[in-house]
Amino acid sequence: MKVHINTADWQHYLQIELPFWVGFQKQLSGFTQPLQMLPFELGISDSGVIVRPYDDAIHTVLERSYSETEIYATLGTDDFSDLRLQAALKCMTDAVGTWEGKKVLEIGSGTGLMLAALKERGAQVFGCEPSPHAEIAEKKYGIPVIRAPFSAALFSERFDVVFHHAVLEHIPHSDRFMNDTLAVLAPGGVIIAGVPNCELEFQLGDLRIISHEHWNYFTSTTAQHAFEAMGLIDVTVRKSEYDSVMFISGKGGGVRHKAVHDSEPVLEQFAHKLAANLEQLQTRIDAAHALNKHIGIYGVDFNLFAVLDWHGKPPRTFDGDSGKHGLYFLPHSAAVVESPARLQEDPVDEIWIAPITHDAAIRHYLDGLSLPGTTIVSLLEMYRAS
């Protein structure tokens, strides 16, 4: 659990061991890999972005997991996919204006859900997707998709809009990737990147925001500065109305310049808050264990489950997404994701609200269940008070 802070090296400032996420499974036997606790670092890149420094071994493990399991997220098919889609479309439409007649490329197009919506709005759409999901986009929506990892060399044409959602954070060498993105952009075209907004989590030291599969971490400020340094103009950051995703847009045609380095205070605060929060959470677990109390976590939080010492009594996990109910999420554990409604018939002594960006909505829902014997613990409030 120990957080190590290396004040002498901003490129390798924070070190901790994190579990490697291998996705959900319907059966415990579905896990092809054991639980792995692997070293994790955070630092600041030459371009001023908070990054996980490149590591060949981690990259190899990630590539194998991407090919064997579904550890990545798309707009998806869960209970909240339409809310995410509509919020994303609003941010993107605000950046582009009309889609009618626009030639649009999505990098990491998945099942084609987003491109299908833009096609309905009059755009001429194309996808680039290496996974088997590409077949759904082609067969269900009639979208032409190049089935390969994105590279500018794959395209001879240029596009009015190039966008990607939940992609940039997964790219180990993001500068090269963004250069390729610029290379397929038509003059005056628009680039849009949808990435997790780490601002609140960095301010409060939330362990949930970091993971092995993410190489890049952005706040609204660092994202804007990175786009401007690439030579994009009219750079704007729009925050999703639904979840903690932001959409950074910019037009081609500007001049590249040296990146602004203002990430040091952000990373410093995150590291120190994270260490304090983990100590506080462990103290709460120890107290509950001494009193034989049972803890539950609302919102699948793989990091908390694996990083903290639960004294052999792991917490039950609840989630509002019915698509996750009954699924296993740890290779060594018989624990499954439960419906929150189960709390009424089989309560816990404490239920922790883990997703801090949805704290108010989850608290409102839990209050509505009327759980007189259960203490509702807001990690958001705990982190703010620490």
GULO-907214 format. One record per residue (C-alpha): residue number from 1; residue in one letter; x, y, z. Coordinates in steps of 0.05 Angstrom, whole numbers. Layout:
<num: NUM	residu: a	c1: X	c2: Y	c3: Z>
...
//
This chain:
<num: 1	residu: m	c1: 0	c2: 0	c3: 0>
<num: 2	residu: k	c1: 59	c2: 46	c3: 10>
<num: 3	residu: v	c1: 63	c2: 108	c3: -34>
<num: 4	residu: h	c1: 135	c2: 128	c3: -49>
<num: 5	residu: i	c1: 147	c2: 201	c3: -69>
<num: 6	residu: n	c1: 213	c2: 215	c3: -105>
<num: 7	residu: t	c1: 223	c2: 290	c3: -97>
<num: 8	residu: a	c1: 288	c2: 287	c3: -136>
<num: 9	residu: d	c1: 258	c2: 264	c3: -202>
<num: 10	residu: w	c1: 195	c2: 294	c3: -233>
<num: 11	residu: q	c1: 195	c2: 241	c3: -288>
<num: 12	residu: h	c1: 188	c2: 185	c3: -235>
<num: 13	residu: y	c1: 155	c2: 224	c3: -179>
<num: 14	residu: l	c1: 104	c2: 175	c3: -151>
<num: 15	residu: q	c1: 111	c2: 100	c3: -143>
<num: 16	residu: i	c1: 60	c2: 49	c3: -118>
<num: 17	residu: e	c1: 41	c2: -23	c3: -133>
<num: 18	residu: l	c1: -27	c2: -30	c3: -168>
<num: 19	residu: p	c1: -67	c2: -91	c3: -189>
<num: 20	residu: f	c1: -71	c2: -106	c3: -263>
<num: 21	residu: w	c1: -143	c2: -103	c3: -287>
<num: 22	residu: v	c1: -164	c2: -162	c3: -331>
<num: 23	residu: g	c1: -237	c2: -147	c3: -341>
<num: 24	residu: f	c1: -303	c2: -178	c3: -318>
<num: 25	residu: q	c1: -319	c2: -252	c3: -325>
<num: 26	residu: k	c1: -383	c2: -292	c3: -320>
<num: 27	residu: q	c1: -344	c2: -351	c3: -289>
<num: 28	residu: l	c1: -283	c2: -351	c3: -244>
<num: 29	residu: s	c1: -253	c2: -401	c3: -293>
<num: 30	residu: g	c1: -257	c2: -347	c3: -347>
<num: 31	residu: f	c1: -196	c2: -311	c3: -319>
<num: 32	residu: t	c1: -135	c2: -331	c3: -360>
<num: 33	residu: q	c1: -86	c2: -292	c3: -316>
<num: 34	residu: p	c1: -76	c2: -290	c3: -240>
<num: 35	residu: l	c1: -81	c2: -225	c3: -201>
<num: 36	residu: q	c1: -17	c2: -187	c3: -212>
<num: 37	residu: m	c1: 7	c2: -130	c3: -168>
<num: 38	residu: l	c1: 55	c2: -91	c3: -213>
<num: 39	residu: p	c1: 97	c2: -29	c3: -202>
<num: 40	residu: f	c1: 64	c2: 36	c3: -224>
<num: 41	residu: e	c1: 95	c2: 105	c3: -232>
<num: 42	residu: l	c1: 72	c2: 175	c3: -248>
<num: 43	residu: g	c1: 115	c2: 230	c3: -273>
<num: 44	residu: i	c1: 116	c2: 289	c3: -321>
<num: 45	residu: s	c1: 134	c2: 282	c3: -394>
<num: 46	residu: d	c1: 177	c2: 330	c3: -435>
<num: 47	residu: s	c1: 112	c2: 359	c3: -463>
<num: 48	residu: g	c1: 87	c2: 375	c3: -393>
<num: 49	residu: v	c1: 34	c2: 321	c3: -389>
<num: 50	residu: i	c1: 26	c2: 276	c3: -328>
<num: 51	residu: v	c1: 44	c2: 207	c3: -353>
<num: 52	residu: r	c1: 60	c2: 137	c3: -332>
<num: 53	residu: p	c1: 132	c2: 130	c3: -357>
<num: 54	residu: y	c1: 139	c2: 80	c3: -413>
<num: 55	residu: d	c1: 155	c2: 9	c3: -391>
<num: 56	residu: d	c1: 167	c2: -47	c3: -441>
<num: 57	residu: a	c1: 144	c2: -101	c3: -392>
<num: 58	residu: i	c1: 79	c2: -66	c3: -376>
<num: 59	residu: h	c1: 66	c2: -52	c3: -449>
<num: 60	residu: t	c1: 75	c2: -127	c3: -465>
<num: 61	residu: v	c1: 26	c2: -147	c3: -410>
<num: 62	residu: l	c1: -24	c2: -96	c3: -435>
<num: 63	residu: e	c1: -19	c2: -119	c3: -508>
<num: 64	residu: r	c1: -31	c2: -191	c3: -486>
<num: 65	residu: s	c1: -91	c2: -170	c3: -443>
<num: 66	residu: y	c1: -122	c2: -129	c3: -499>
<num: 67	residu: s	c1: -118	c2: -189	c3: -545>
<num: 68	residu: e	c1: -145	c2: -240	c3: -494>
<num: 69	residu: t	c1: -196	c2: -199	c3: -454>
<num: 70	residu: e	c1: -239	c2: -137	c3: -459>
<num: 71	residu: i	c1: -206	c2: -91	c3: -408>
<num: 72	residu: y	c1: -220	c2: -28	c3: -448>
<num: 73	residu: a	c1: -285	c2: 12	c3: -446>
<num: 74	residu: t	c1: -328	c2: 38	c3: -502>
<num: 75	residu: l	c1: -392	c2: 79	c3: -500>
<num: 76	residu: g	c1: -418	c2: 9	c3: -492>
<num: 77	residu: t	c1: -482	c2: -29	c3: -481>
<num: 78	residu: d	c1: -492	c2: -18	c3: -406>
<num: 79	residu: d	c1: -548	c2: 19	c3: -371>
<num: 80	residu: f	c1: -513	c2: 86	c3: -380>
<num: 81	residu: s	c1: -487	c2: 81	c3: -451>
<num: 82	residu: d	c1: -540	c2: 127	c3: -481>
<num: 83	residu: l	c1: -528	c2: 181	c3: -429>
<num: 84	residu: r	c1: -453	c2: 178	c3: -446>
<num: 85	residu: l	c1: -468	c2: 180	c3: -520>
<num: 86	residu: q	c1: -514	c2: 240	c3: -517>
<num: 87	residu: a	c1: -467	c2: 279	c3: -472>
<num: 88	residu: a	c1: -408	c2: 264	c3: -519>
<num: 89	residu: l	c1: -448	c2: 284	c3: -581>
<num: 90	residu: k	c1: -467	c2: 350	c3: -549>
<num: 91	residu: c	c1: -394	c2: 367	c3: -534>
<num: 92	residu: m	c1: -371	c2: 347	c3: -603>
<num: 93	residu: t	c1: -427	c2: 384	c3: -639>
<num: 94	residu: d	c1: -411	c2: 447	c3: -600>
<num: 95	residu: a	c1: -340	c2: 441	c3: -627>
<num: 96	residu: v	c1: -358	c2: 425	c3: -700>
<num: 97	residu: g	c1: -425	c2: 460	c3: -712>
<num: 98	residu: t	c1: -462	c2: 423	c3: -767>
<num: 99	residu: w	c1: -442	c2: 353	c3: -786>
<num: 100	residu: e	c1: -477	c2: 356	c3: -854>
<num: 101	residu: g	c1: -427	c2: 339	c3: -909>
<num: 102	residu: k	c1: -368	c2: 334	c3: -862>
<num: 103	residu: k	c1: -317	c2: 279	c3: -875>
<num: 104	residu: v	c1: -305	c2: 247	c3: -807>
<num: 105	residu: l	c1: -255	c2: 196	c3: -781>
<num: 106	residu: e	c1: -260	c2: 163	c3: -713>
<num: 107	residu: i	c1: -197	c2: 131	c3: -686>
<num: 108	residu: g	c1: -216	c2: 72	c3: -642>
<num: 109	residu: s	c1: -286	c2: 69	c3: -670>
<num: 110	residu: g	c1: -307	c2: 7	c3: -631>
<num: 111	residu: t	c1: -376	c2: -19	c3: -651>
<num: 112	residu: g	c1: -390	c2: 45	c3: -690>
<num: 113	residu: l	c1: -442	c2: 73	c3: -643>
<num: 114	residu: m	c1: -416	c2: 144	c3: -646>
<num: 115	residu: l	c1: -404	c2: 143	c3: -721>
<num: 116	residu: a	c1: -474	c2: 116	c3: -733>
<num: 117	residu: a	c1: -503	c2: 177	c3: -696>
<num: 118	residu: l	c1: -460	c2: 224	c3: -738>
<num: 119	residu: k	c1: -480	c2: 188	c3: -801>
<num: 120	residu: e	c1: -553	c2: 202	c3: -784>
<num: 121	residu: r	c1: -534	c2: 276	c3: -778>
<num: 122	residu: g	c1: -507	c2: 277	c3: -850>
<num: 123	residu: a	c1: -433	c2: 264	c3: -840>
<num: 124	residu: q	c1: -392	c2: 219	c3: -885>
<num: 125	residu: v	c1: -361	c2: 173	c3: -834>
<num: 126	residu: f	c1: -301	c2: 126	c3: -831>
<num: 127	residu: g	c1: -272	c2: 85	c3: -774>
<num: 128	residu: c	c1: -205	c2: 56	c3: -753>
<num: 129	residu: e	c1: -210	c2: -1	c3: -703>
<num: 130	residu: p	c1: -163	c2: -60	c3: -692>
<num: 131	residu: s	c1: -210	c2: -103	c3: -649>
<num: 132	residu: p	c1: -266	c2: -151	c3: -672>
<num: 133	residu: h	c1: -315	c2: -95	c3: -654>
<num: 134	residu: a	c1: -302	c2: -67	c3: -724>
<num: 135	residu: e	c1: -346	c2: -121	c3: -754>
<num: 136	residu: i	c1: -406	c2: -95	c3: -716>
<num: 137	residu: a	c1: -395	c2: -25	c3: -743>
<num: 138	residu: e	c1: -391	c2: -52	c3: -814>
<num: 139	residu: k	c1: -449	c2: -101	c3: -812>
<num: 140	residu: k	c1: -498	c2: -65	c3: -766>
<num: 141	residu: y	c1: -486	c2: 7	c3: -789>
<num: 142	residu: g	c1: -454	c2: 0	c3: -857>
<num: 143	residu: i	c1: -393	c2: 40	c3: -835>
<num: 144	residu: p	c1: -327	c2: 29	c3: -872>
<num: 145	residu: v	c1: -273	c2: 11	c3: -821>
<num: 146	residu: i	c1: -199	c2: -1	c3: -829>
<num: 147	residu: r	c1: -183	c2: -59	c3: -783>
<num: 148	residu: a	c1: -115	c2: -39	c3: -757>
<num: 149	residu: p	c1: -82	c2: 4	c3: -704>
<num: 150	residu: f	c1: -85	c2: 76	c3: -727>
<num: 151	residu: s	c1: -28	c2: 103	c3: -769>
<num: 152	residu: a	c1: -28	c2: 162	c3: -817>
<num: 153	residu: a	c1: 3	c2: 116	c3: -870>
<num: 154	residu: l	c1: -64	c2: 79	c3: -874>
<num: 155	residu: f	c1: -99	c2: 140	c3: -904>
<num: 156	residu: s	c1: -89	c2: 177	c3: -969>
<num: 157	residu: e	c1: -149	c2: 223	c3: -959>
<num: 158	residu: r	c1: -157	c2: 280	c3: -909>
<num: 159	residu: f	c1: -214	c2: 291	c3: -861>
<num: 160	residu: d	c1: -253	c2: 352	c3: -837>
<num: 161	residu: v	c1: -260	c2: 322	c3: -767>
<num: 162	residu: v	c1: -215	c2: 271	c3: -734>
<num: 163	residu: f	c1: -237	c2: 248	c3: -665>
<num: 164	residu: h	c1: -225	c2: 195	c3: -613>
<num: 165	residu: h	c1: -259	c2: 179	c3: -548>
<num: 166	residu: a	c1: -226	c2: 139	c3: -491>
<num: 167	residu: v	c1: -165	c2: 128	c3: -534>
<num: 168	residu: l	c1: -111	c2: 180	c3: -519>
<num: 169	residu: e	c1: -102	c2: 158	c3: -447>
<num: 170	residu: h	c1: -85	c2: 88	c3: -472>
<num: 171	residu: i	c1: -29	c2: 110	c3: -519>
<num: 172	residu: p	c1: 42	c2: 102	c3: -491>
<num: 173	residu: h	c1: 74	c2: 151	c3: -540>
<num: 174	residu: s	c1: 19	c2: 203	c3: -546>
<num: 175	residu: d	c1: 62	c2: 255	c3: -582>
<num: 176	residu: r	c1: 73	c2: 208	c3: -641>
<num: 177	residu: f	c1: 0	c2: 190	c3: -642>
<num: 178	residu: m	c1: -23	c2: 262	c3: -644>
<num: 179	residu: n	c1: 27	c2: 278	c3: -699>
<num: 180	residu: d	c1: -4	c2: 223	c3: -741>
<num: 181	residu: t	c1: -73	c2: 251	c3: -725>
<num: 182	residu: l	c1: -52	c2: 320	c3: -750>
<num: 183	residu: a	c1: -25	c2: 287	c3: -814>
<num: 184	residu: v	c1: -94	c2: 263	c3: -835>
<num: 185	residu: l	c1: -130	c2: 328	c3: -818>
<num: 186	residu: a	c1: -154	c2: 372	c3: -876>
<num: 187	residu: p	c1: -133	c2: 446	c3: -875>
<num: 188	residu: g	c1: -175	c2: 482	c3: -824>
<num: 189	residu: g	c1: -202	c2: 415	c3: -798>
<num: 190	residu: v	c1: -219	c2: 400	c3: -725>
<num: 191	residu: i	c1: -188	c2: 349	c3: -679>
<num: 192	residu: i	c1: -228	c2: 326	c3: -618>
<num: 193	residu: a	c1: -203	c2: 282	c3: -562>
<num: 194	residu: g	c1: -248	c2: 254	c3: -508>
<num: 195	residu: v	c1: -207	c2: 236	c3: -446>
<num: 196	residu: p	c1: -220	c2: 226	c3: -371>
<num: 197	residu: n	c1: -219	c2: 292	c3: -334>
<num: 198	residu: c	c1: -172	c2: 277	c3: -276>
<num: 199	residu: e	c1: -178	c2: 346	c3: -244>
<num: 200	residu: l	c1: -221	c2: 329	c3: -183>
<num: 201	residu: e	c1: -187	c2: 263	c3: -171>
<num: 202	residu: f	c1: -118	c2: 295	c3: -173>
<num: 203	residu: q	c1: -140	c2: 351	c3: -126>
<num: 204	residu: l	c1: -168	c2: 301	c3: -75>
<num: 205	residu: g	c1: -119	c2: 243	c3: -83>
<num: 206	residu: d	c1: -168	c2: 191	c3: -108>
<num: 207	residu: l	c1: -134	c2: 123	c3: -121>
<num: 208	residu: r	c1: -189	c2: 105	c3: -170>
<num: 209	residu: i	c1: -162	c2: 151	c3: -224>
<num: 210	residu: i	c1: -97	c2: 113	c3: -237>
<num: 211	residu: s	c1: -90	c2: 46	c3: -271>
<num: 212	residu: h	c1: -40	c2: 6	c3: -311>
<num: 213	residu: e	c1: -78	c2: 13	c3: -376>
<num: 214	residu: h	c1: -74	c2: 89	c3: -376>
<num: 215	residu: w	c1: -9	c2: 121	c3: -397>
<num: 216	residu: n	c1: -33	c2: 194	c3: -399>
<num: 217	residu: y	c1: -71	c2: 236	c3: -348>
<num: 218	residu: f	c1: -102	c2: 304	c3: -362>
<num: 219	residu: t	c1: -134	c2: 362	c3: -327>
<num: 220	residu: s	c1: -170	c2: 415	c3: -368>
<num: 221	residu: t	c1: -110	c2: 461	c3: -363>
<num: 222	residu: t	c1: -56	c2: 410	c3: -381>
<num: 223	residu: a	c1: -98	c2: 384	c3: -439>
<num: 224	residu: q	c1: -108	c2: 454	c3: -467>
<num: 225	residu: h	c1: -34	c2: 470	c3: -462>
<num: 226	residu: a	c1: -15	c2: 404	c3: -496>
<num: 227	residu: f	c1: -62	c2: 417	c3: -555>
<num: 228	residu: e	c1: -37	c2: 489	c3: -563>
<num: 229	residu: a	c1: 35	c2: 465	c3: -562>
<num: 230	residu: m	c1: 18	c2: 420	c3: -622>
<num: 231	residu: g	c1: 0	c2: 481	c3: -662>
<num: 232	residu: l	c1: -76	c2: 475	c3: -656>
<num: 233	residu: i	c1: -115	c2: 540	c3: -651>
<num: 234	residu: d	c1: -182	c2: 558	c3: -619>
<num: 235	residu: v	c1: -170	c2: 503	c3: -568>
<num: 236	residu: t	c1: -230	c2: 492	c3: -524>
<num: 237	residu: v	c1: -245	c2: 443	c3: -467>
<num: 238	residu: r	c1: -317	c2: 421	c3: -458>
<num: 239	residu: k	c1: -337	c2: 378	c3: -399>
<num: 240	residu: s	c1: -389	c2: 323	c3: -407>
<num: 241	residu: e	c1: -454	c2: 336	c3: -371>
<num: 242	residu: y	c1: -459	c2: 263	c3: -351>
<num: 243	residu: d	c1: -391	c2: 235	c3: -331>
<num: 244	residu: s	c1: -320	c2: 255	c3: -316>
<num: 245	residu: v	c1: -299	c2: 260	c3: -389>
<num: 246	residu: m	c1: -277	c2: 323	c3: -424>
<num: 247	residu: f	c1: -272	c2: 337	c3: -498>
<num: 248	residu: i	c1: -213	c2: 379	c3: -522>
<num: 249	residu: s	c1: -221	c2: 408	c3: -592>
<num: 250	residu: g	c1: -175	c2: 450	c3: -636>
<num: 251	residu: k	c1: -167	c2: 471	c3: -708>
<num: 252	residu: g	c1: -105	c2: 459	c3: -750>
<num: 253	residu: g	c1: -65	c2: 515	c3: -779>
<num: 254	residu: g	c1: -27	c2: 543	c3: -719>
<num: 255	residu: v	c1: 47	c2: 542	c3: -702>
<num: 256	residu: r	c1: 79	c2: 492	c3: -656>
<num: 257	residu: h	c1: 112	c2: 519	c3: -593>
<num: 258	residu: k	c1: 145	c2: 494	c3: -530>
<num: 259	residu: a	c1: 95	c2: 464	c3: -481>
<num: 260	residu: v	c1: 77	c2: 501	c3: -417>
<num: 261	residu: h	c1: 100	c2: 461	c3: -356>
<num: 262	residu: d	c1: 50	c2: 472	c3: -301>
<num: 263	residu: s	c1: 37	c2: 400	c3: -278>
<num: 264	residu: e	c1: 86	c2: 397	c3: -220>
<num: 265	residu: p	c1: 38	c2: 426	c3: -167>
<num: 266	residu: v	c1: -18	c2: 380	c3: -192>
<num: 267	residu: l	c1: 24	c2: 317	c3: -186>
<num: 268	residu: e	c1: 54	c2: 338	c3: -120>
<num: 269	residu: q	c1: -15	c2: 350	c3: -89>
<num: 270	residu: f	c1: -42	c2: 284	c3: -116>
<num: 271	residu: a	c1: 16	c2: 243	c3: -88>
<num: 272	residu: h	c1: 12	c2: 271	c3: -18>
<num: 273	residu: k	c1: -65	c2: 269	c3: -15>
<num: 274	residu: l	c1: -64	c2: 197	c3: -41>
<num: 275	residu: a	c1: -16	c2: 175	c3: 14>
<num: 276	residu: a	c1: -59	c2: 208	c3: 68>
<num: 277	residu: n	c1: -124	c2: 180	c3: 40>
<num: 278	residu: l	c1: -98	c2: 108	c3: 38>
<num: 279	residu: e	c1: -75	c2: 114	c3: 110>
<num: 280	residu: q	c1: -143	c2: 140	c3: 131>
<num: 281	residu: l	c1: -181	c2: 86	c3: 94>
<num: 282	residu: q	c1: -137	c2: 31	c3: 124>
<num: 283	residu: t	c1: -150	c2: 59	c3: 194>
<num: 284	residu: r	c1: -224	c2: 55	c3: 180>
<num: 285	residu: i	c1: -218	c2: -17	c3: 156>
<num: 286	residu: d	c1: -178	c2: -36	c3: 217>
<num: 287	residu: a	c1: -231	c2: -5	c3: 263>
<num: 288	residu: a	c1: -287	c2: -42	c3: 227>
<num: 289	residu: h	c1: -249	c2: -107	c3: 231>
<num: 290	residu: a	c1: -239	c2: -99	c3: 306>
<num: 291	residu: l	c1: -314	c2: -91	c3: 315>
<num: 292	residu: n	c1: -330	c2: -148	c3: 266>
<num: 293	residu: k	c1: -366	c2: -98	c3: 220>
<num: 294	residu: h	c1: -377	c2: -112	c3: 146>
<num: 295	residu: i	c1: -360	c2: -60	c3: 92>
<num: 296	residu: g	c1: -389	c2: -54	c3: 22>
<num: 297	residu: i	c1: -365	c2: -11	c3: -36>
<num: 298	residu: y	c1: -413	c2: 22	c3: -84>
<num: 299	residu: g	c1: -379	c2: 25	c3: -153>
<num: 300	residu: v	c1: -330	c2: -28	c3: -175>
<num: 301	residu: d	c1: -263	c2: -4	c3: -149>
<num: 302	residu: f	c1: -210	c2: -54	c3: -167>
<num: 303	residu: n	c1: -154	c2: -13	c3: -136>
<num: 304	residu: l	c1: -185	c2: -5	c3: -67>
<num: 305	residu: f	c1: -203	c2: -78	c3: -66>
<num: 306	residu: a	c1: -132	c2: -101	c3: -81>
<num: 307	residu: v	c1: -88	c2: -47	c3: -50>
<num: 308	residu: l	c1: -117	c2: -43	c3: 20>
<num: 309	residu: d	c1: -112	c2: -97	c3: 74>
<num: 310	residu: w	c1: -181	c2: -124	c3: 87>
<num: 311	residu: h	c1: -158	c2: -174	c3: 140>
<num: 312	residu: g	c1: -184	c2: -233	c3: 99>
<num: 313	residu: k	c1: -255	c2: -204	c3: 98>
<num: 314	residu: p	c1: -260	c2: -169	c3: 30>
<num: 315	residu: p	c1: -316	c2: -118	c3: 20>
<num: 316	residu: r	c1: -379	c2: -134	c3: -20>
<num: 317	residu: t	c1: -384	c2: -94	c3: -84>
<num: 318	residu: f	c1: -448	c2: -61	c3: -110>
<num: 319	residu: d	c1: -460	c2: -24	c3: -175>
<num: 320	residu: g	c1: -520	c2: 10	c3: -207>
<num: 321	residu: d	c1: -503	c2: -19	c3: -276>
<num: 322	residu: s	c1: -545	c2: -82	c3: -283>
<num: 323	residu: g	c1: -498	c2: -106	c3: -338>
<num: 324	residu: k	c1: -445	c2: -119	c3: -285>
<num: 325	residu: h	c1: -489	c2: -156	c3: -235>
<num: 326	residu: g	c1: -466	c2: -227	c3: -222>
<num: 327	residu: l	c1: -399	c2: -217	c3: -256>
<num: 328	residu: y	c1: -331	c2: -233	c3: -225>
<num: 329	residu: f	c1: -277	c2: -180	c3: -226>
<num: 330	residu: l	c1: -219	c2: -211	c3: -187>
<num: 331	residu: p	c1: -184	c2: -275	c3: -209>
<num: 332	residu: h	c1: -173	c2: -301	c3: -138>
<num: 333	residu: s	c1: -240	c2: -281	c3: -107>
<num: 334	residu: a	c1: -310	c2: -310	c3: -108>
<num: 335	residu: a	c1: -338	c2: -239	c3: -99>
<num: 336	residu: v	c1: -386	c2: -216	c3: -153>
<num: 337	residu: v	c1: -417	c2: -149	c3: -168>
<num: 338	residu: e	c1: -485	c2: -143	c3: -133>
<num: 339	residu: s	c1: -546	c2: -101	c3: -145>
<num: 340	residu: p	c1: -552	c2: -45	c3: -93>
<num: 341	residu: a	c1: -623	c2: -69	c3: -80>
<num: 342	residu: r	c1: -592	c2: -128	c3: -45>
<num: 343	residu: l	c1: -572	c2: -81	c3: 11>
<num: 344	residu: q	c1: -645	c2: -80	c3: 34>
<num: 345	residu: e	c1: -649	c2: -155	c3: 47>
<num: 346	residu: d	c1: -575	c2: -168	c3: 63>
<num: 347	residu: p	c1: -545	c2: -103	c3: 90>
<num: 348	residu: v	c1: -474	c2: -84	c3: 107>
<num: 349	residu: d	c1: -452	c2: -41	c3: 166>
<num: 350	residu: e	c1: -419	c2: 11	c3: 121>
<num: 351	residu: i	c1: -426	c2: 25	c3: 47>
<num: 352	residu: w	c1: -371	c2: 68	c3: 16>
<num: 353	residu: i	c1: -389	c2: 110	c3: -45>
<num: 354	residu: a	c1: -326	c2: 103	c3: -88>
<num: 355	residu: p	c1: -341	c2: 142	c3: -152>
<num: 356	residu: i	c1: -331	c2: 213	c3: -127>
<num: 357	residu: t	c1: -357	c2: 246	c3: -190>
<num: 358	residu: h	c1: -425	c2: 211	c3: -181>
<num: 359	residu: d	c1: -427	c2: 218	c3: -105>
<num: 360	residu: a	c1: -490	c2: 261	c3: -100>
<num: 361	residu: a	c1: -531	c2: 216	c3: -147>
<num: 362	residu: i	c1: -509	c2: 152	c3: -112>
<num: 363	residu: r	c1: -522	c2: 181	c3: -43>
<num: 364	residu: h	c1: -592	c2: 202	c3: -65>
<num: 365	residu: y	c1: -605	c2: 132	c3: -90>
<num: 366	residu: l	c1: -580	c2: 99	c3: -27>
<num: 367	residu: d	c1: -620	c2: 146	c3: 17>
<num: 368	residu: g	c1: -682	c2: 125	c3: -22>
<num: 369	residu: l	c1: -669	c2: 52	c3: -5>
<num: 370	residu: s	c1: -679	c2: 67	c3: 69>
<num: 371	residu: l	c1: -622	c2: 29	c3: 101>
<num: 372	residu: p	c1: -629	c2: 43	c3: 176>
<num: 373	residu: g	c1: -572	c2: -3	c3: 198>
<num: 374	residu: t	c1: -522	c2: 19	c3: 146>
<num: 375	residu: t	c1: -475	c2: 79	c3: 151>
<num: 376	residu: i	c1: -465	c2: 113	c3: 83>
<num: 377	residu: v	c1: -393	c2: 136	c3: 76>
<num: 378	residu: s	c1: -377	c2: 187	c3: 22>
<num: 379	residu: l	c1: -305	c2: 180	c3: 0>
<num: 380	residu: l	c1: -312	c2: 248	c3: -33>
<num: 381	residu: e	c1: -327	c2: 280	c3: 35>
<num: 382	residu: m	c1: -272	c2: 240	c3: 68>
<num: 383	residu: y	c1: -220	c2: 261	c3: 17>
<num: 384	residu: r	c1: -241	c2: 334	c3: 21>
<num: 385	residu: a	c1: -234	c2: 333	c3: 97>
<num: 386	residu: s	c1: -166	c2: 299	c3: 98>
//
